[in-house]
């Protein structure tokens, strides 16, 4: 074990200095003082993570079952963990009880464990694919609807807990071997993970670094992400937004009546895209490849595309299952793929945070596993608090769970196979696949002065799915960085990571009170800003 600790410490000490400097992280004066991985995981830290995880699980579950939209609470988890431990140590000091110092590594472990816990409540599918299996959703989809087979599965704490354990822990093991390649070799930015690391390092800066005091603005998340991502990524996003929303969608609207039914509304699922053992095998075979793709894309663009990969898997497995088992096979397969793929992105963001806070990868993985295990137990219990107390799934009630019926309808469409897709859908898919392969070959096989001008297909694809609204914001971030480096290069190198992280963390810190207000149906037009004291 001693040799292992020395190897991990050596890896931390040998981190690329450029990578650390570009992220705005202050290197510890004495790296030998970094605790071993066993001391980075503490009892007080796990208790704090447990409390934060339970609180956030309740918040996330209610939002999941009411609107279906859940914000990212990662940054606020780091802040809340810092506050709780600081309060605890202050109380011990007043009682003349000596406690161990609170380090950035322990703060990172708390954040990682808490996020892993509450992420299960959201990503577990309690408001989407799992709820789509029950009889109420089956009846809402139409008993006489072609392809809507009467096979249902009512929610249960036992089988839901087992399902979460199987899917989430496989996801943890699938992406761990890629950590060194993604973070150290490829140096992917993972903007949210980087911003969280800068925030945590700011809390634990002994010199009172100015970067830790920079103000947070509550409406500039994508500008901040654009300042951290490379110019090539941001321009690829903009190109994808122009190509999809500026060219393709207007042309497709003109083809209404030719490629798809003229009376079909734009919100229709036709314009989008009993479980047998081999369906599960297919899902598990697909998952590692999709996990790599999602982790790589998240590192470039800060977008977790797990839900979109899950929808593709839902459609494919529903088609494979046919009319007799397709709906259930699609929903369960979607859950397997989505859980595994989502975990890969979340874990890699945490690894990036740990890399920049000099936290042991082993302690990060163990804290993620502990948080996931807690979440796999807490999430079903939290769901049943709402499921038994309220009429979940009632379209006229408060807990509509809107995505449950959407996912079942998508599975029904998948049963119909390729005939349910618009005309020329497969041809377009094959064409863009060929373009992506060609673009990557041109970029990788040509000299850097040529390859750096070739757009990234992975980044171009994001606006097609989630919309092009954020591409301009991220390009604005690139423009700010370019102008700043042009006018004052030395200052820009130091302050760009701090400014970008402040913009991202500002939204993250405000999301917690905003979510609490949303629980009480309060949506005030509030604009807040924290400025450093003089």
N, C-alpha and C positions, 0 to 999 in steps of 0.2 A: 504493500500500500504506500509505503514511503516513496518508492520509485515512481509510482503513478502520480503522486502529488507533485514530485519534482518535475515530471514531464509536463504536467498541466501548467505549473508555474512558469516553466521555461517557455511554453507556448504563449502565455500571457505576456511575458517579458519581451518576447521576440515579435510582438505584434508590429505590423508595418507602421512606422512612425508617421508616414504620410496619411495613412488611414485614420490614425488617431487625431492628427492635427486638423485634418479636413472636417472632422466631426465635432470639433470644438471641445474636446475632452481634455481636461487637465490630468496629466500623468502624475501618479503618486510620487512623492519625493523619494520614498523608500519602498520599492516594490517587494522587497523581501518581507515587509510587514503584512502583506496580504495573507489573510488566514487561509488555512487549508480548506478544501471543499466540505469536510465534515463539520467544521466550525462555522461555515457560512450559513448552514441550515440550523436554526435555533428553535427551541420550544416556543418562546414568545413570538417568534416570527410566524410559526405555523398556526398558533392560536389567532394571531392577528389576521392571517390569510383566511382562516376558517370563518371568522366574524364578517370580514369584508365579502367573502364569497357568498355567505347566506344572504346578507343584505342585498347585494347586487342581483342574486338569483331571483329574489322576490320581485325586484324592480323590473328586471329583464323579462320575467315570465308574464307579468301583467301587460307590459307593452307588447309582447309577442302575441298574446291572445286577444288584444284589443285592436291595435292598428297593424300589427305584423312588422312594424318598423322599429328596430332597436339600434341605438347609437353605440359608438365605441367608447367604452369606459376605462380603457387601459391606463390612460394618463392619470385620471382621477384616482384609480386604484393605487398608483405609486404615491400620489400625494396623501391619500387617506392613510396608507400604511406608514408613511413618514410621520404624520401627525400623531397617530395612535401610539407608536413606539416612543416618540419624543415625550408625549404626555406621561406615559408609563415610567420612563427613566427619570423625569422630573419629580414625579411623586415618590419614587424610591430615594432620590437624592434628599428630598425634604425629610424622609423618614430615616436618614442616615444609613441607607442600605446601598452597598456598592454593587453596581451592575456593569456588565461588559459594555464596551463602546458600541454605539449603533453605527455600522459602516454602510457604505454604498452597496457593498455586495449583499448584505442582509436585506437592504431595501429592495434590491432587484429580485431577490428570492421571494420576498413577500408579494411583490407585484406579479411575478410570474405565477405563483401558486394561486393567488386570488383570481387572476384572469382565467386560468385553466378551469377553475371551479365554476365561475359564472358563465363561461362560454358554452358549457354543456347545456345550460338552460335554454340558450338561444339556438345553438347549432344542432341540438338533439332532435329537432323536428317536431316538437310538441304542438306547435301551431301550424304545421304544414303536412309533411308526408306521414308522420305517425298518426296524427289525428285524422288524416284522410282515409285511414283504414277502417274507421268505425262505421256503424250502421247509420247514424244520423247523417254523416257526410255522403254515404252511399245513396240515401233517400233524397238528399238535396240535389245530387247530380242527376236524378231522374231514374226511377226504377225501370222505366221502359226504354231508357237510352241505350242504343246499340253499343255493345262493348262494355257496358257497366255491369260486370258480373256481380252476383249477390254474395260473393265471398268477402266477409268482413272480419275485423279483429278489434275487439273492444280494448280500451286502455287498461293496463294493469301494472302495478308497481313492480312485480317480479320480472315479467318478461321485458319491460322497458329498461329496467336496470341492467339486466343481462345483455340486452342489445347494445346499450351504450358502452358497457365495459368492452365488449368484443370489438366494436368499431373504433372507438377512440384510442384504445391502447395499441391496436395495430397501426393506426395512423402515427403514433409516437415513434414506433420502431422503424417505420418506412422511410422517414426523412432524416433521421439522425446521421446516417453515413454521409449525407450531403452537406453537413454543416461547414466543414472546412472548405469544400469547393465553392459553396455559395458566398460565404462571408469573407474568407481569407484569400482564396485564389481569384474569384471573380470580382470581389469587393463590391457586391451589390449593396445599394444604399439602404434599403428598407427604411424609408423616411420616418414612419411612426416609431419603429424601434430605436432609431437614432435620436429622435426628439425626446423620447422617454429617457434615454440614457443621459442626454444633456441636462434634462430636468433633475434627475436623480443626482448626478454629479454636482449640479448647482446647489442642491440641498446640503451636500457633504463637502463643500469646498472650504478648506480651512482658511484660505486667504481672502475670502469674500470676493471672489472673482466677479468682475462686472457682468460676465455672461449670465450669471445666475440671477442678476437683478433686472435683466431686460424685461420690459413690460410685455404683457400678453394682450393681443387683440383677438376679439371673439368672432371674427368673420372671415378670416384669411387662411383657412386650412390649406386649400389647394395652392395658394400662392407660396406658402411655406414649403409644401411638398415639392413644388416646382423649383424652389431654390436649392433643395437638396438633390433632386434628380438631375441627371446630366441633360445638356441641351438636346442631345440626340433623342432621348426618351421623350422629352416634352414636345419636340417638333414632330416626332412620330405620332404622338397622341393627337396633335392638331391636324396632321395629315389624315389620320383615321377619322376624325370628327368631320372634316370637310368632305371626305370621300363618302362617308355613310349618310350624314344628315344634310349635307349640301348637295350631293349628287344622286346617290342611290335611292334614298327614300322618296324624294320628289319624282324620280323616274318610275319607281314601283307604284306610286299612287296613280300615275298616268296609265298604268297597265291594269288597273282595276277592271274586272270584267273579262280580262284575257288570261291573266296568270292565276287569278283567284276570283271568287264570287263577288259581284259588284255590290251586293247588299251586305257584305261582311264588314262589321265594324272594325276599326283599327285596334281595339282592345281584345279582339277575338284571339283565342289560343291557336287557331289554325294558321295564323301568320307567324307564329313562333314555333318555336320548336316544342292459387295455393302455391307458395314459393318452393321451387324445386332446388335441390342442392347445387345443380350446375349453374343456376342463375347467380347464386352467391359466389361460386368459384369465378365466374366471368367478372363479377364486380370487383373481387379481390385482385384479379389479374390486371384489371384496368387501373386500379387505384394507385399503385406506385408511380406509373408513368404520369398520370394526371396530377399526383401530388408534386412531382418534380416541376411540371409545367406551372402549377399554381404558385409554388414557392418561388420559382424564377420570376414569374410575372409580378408577384407581389414585391419582390426585391427591386424591380425596375420602376413600377408605377404606384406602389402602396395600395393596390386594389386587391382585395381577397375575392377571387372569382369562384369560390366553392359552390355557390348556389347555381351558377350557370353550368358548371361541370355536372352538378347533380341533375339538372334538368335534361342535359344531353343523355346522361345515363338512364334517367327515367324513361325517356322516349325510346331509347335503343332496347332496354330490357323489357319494356312493355311490348314492343314489336316482336321481340324474341319469344316472349311468353305466349303470344297469341290470345285469342278471345277467351279461352278458358281460365288462364292464370295471369294474363298480361297486366291487369291493373295492380294486383297485389305484388307481383314480381317487380314491376316498375317502381312502385312506392318504396318497397323495402330496399331494392337495389340503389335507388336514389339516396336513401338514408345512409347506406354503407359508403357509397362514393363520396357524398357530401361531407360526412363526418371525417373520413380519412383525409380528404383534400383540404378541408378547412383547418384541421389540426396541423398540417404541414406548414401552412402559411403563418399561423399563430406562433408555432414553435420557433420558426426561423426568425420572426420579428423579435421574439424573446432572446434568442441566441445573439442577435445583433446588439440588443441592449446589454446583455451580459458581456459581450466582447468589448464594448466600449466602457463598461464599468469594472473591468478586470475581474469578472465573476467566473468561477470555474464552470466549464460546460457540464461537468458531471453533476454538480449541485443544481444547475439549471434544469437538467433533465429529470433529476429526482424530485425537485419541487414541482415541476410540470406533472409528473406522474402522480404525486400526492394530491395536487389540486384536481387533477382529472378524476381520480378515484373518489374524492369527496364530492365532486360535481355529479358523478354518475349515480350517487346515492341521493344527494340533495335535490337534484333537478326533478326526478319523478315525484318525490314527496311534495315539492313546491307546486308542481303541476296539479297534483290531486287536491291540494288546498283549494285551488280555483275550480277544478273540475267537479268536485263534490258540492261546493258552496254556491256555484253560479251555473247558469245555463250556457255552457261553453258551446259555441258553434251555432247559436241562434242568430240568424241574420238581422233580426229586429232588436236584439239585446245589446248589452255593452260589450260582451265577450264574443265577438263575431268570429274570431279566428279565420280571417278572410282567406288565408293562403291554403287552408285545408281543402276547400272545394276547388281552388285553382289547381292544386297539385293532382287531385283525383281526375279532374277534367283533362289535364295534360296526359295522364296515364291512359285515359279512355281514347284520346287521340292517337297515342302511341300504338294502341292495339290495332288501329286501322292501318298502320304501317306507312310506307312512303306515299301512299295515295292520299293521305291527309295533308301532305305538304303542298305548298303552292308549286305551280309549274316552274321548271328550270332551277328549283332549289338545289338539287344535287349537283347540277352542272356548275352553279355558282360556288358551291362548297369545294368542289374539286379544283376549280380555277384558282380560288384564293389559296388553297392548300399548296398548289404548284408554285404560286407566287411567293409564298412564305419560304418554301424550300430554296427557290432560286435566289431570293434576297439574302438569305443566310449564307449561301454558298459564295455569292459575290462579295459579301462583307468579310467573310473569314479567309477567303483564298486570295484576295487582293491586298496590296500594300495598305498600311494604315491611312495614308493620305487620301486614298480612294474609298476604302471600306467605311471610314467614319462618316461619309455622306449618305450611306445606304440606310433607309429607315428600318426600324425594328418592327417586324410583323407582329410580335407579341404585344407591343405597346399600341400599334395601330388598331388591333382587334378590340381593345377595351371600349372605346367610344361606340362601337357598333352595338354593344350589349347594354352598357349602363348609360349611354347618352354622351353627347359631346359638350355638355355644359361646363365641365371642369377643365377642358383642354386649354382654353384661353387663359384661365387663372394660372395654370402651371407654366404656360409660356410667359406670362407676365413675371413669374418668379425667375425664369431664366433671363429675361430682359433686365431685371433688377440686378442680378448677379453679374451679368456682362457689363452693365454700365458702372457698377460699383468697382469691379476689377479694373476697368478702364481708367476711372478717376482716381482711385486710391487702392492699389493692389494689396499692400500690406495690411491695411485696416480690413479690407474685404475678406482676406484669408482668415482673419481672426473672428470677425463678427458675423459673417454670413451664416455659419451653423447656428449661432446663438439666436439671430433674428428669425431664421427659418423655424427653429425648434420652438421659439416663443409663439410664433403664429399658429403652429400645429397644436401645441400644448394649451393655448388659450381656449380653443374649441373644446379640447378634451376636459379641461377643468370645469368649464361651464356646463358640460353635458350632464353632470350629476345633478346639480340643482334644477336644470331644465327638465330632466327626466322625472324628478320628484314633483315638480309643478305639473307635468303632464299627467301624472297619476291622479291629480285632483282637477284635471281638465282646465288648467290655467295656462294660457299662452300669452303672456304679456310682451309688449314690444320693448324689451329691455336691452340696453347697450351698456356694457360694463368694461372698465379698463383699470388695471392695477399699474401704478407708476412707482418707481423706486423713491424711497424717502431721501431727502438731502441731509 
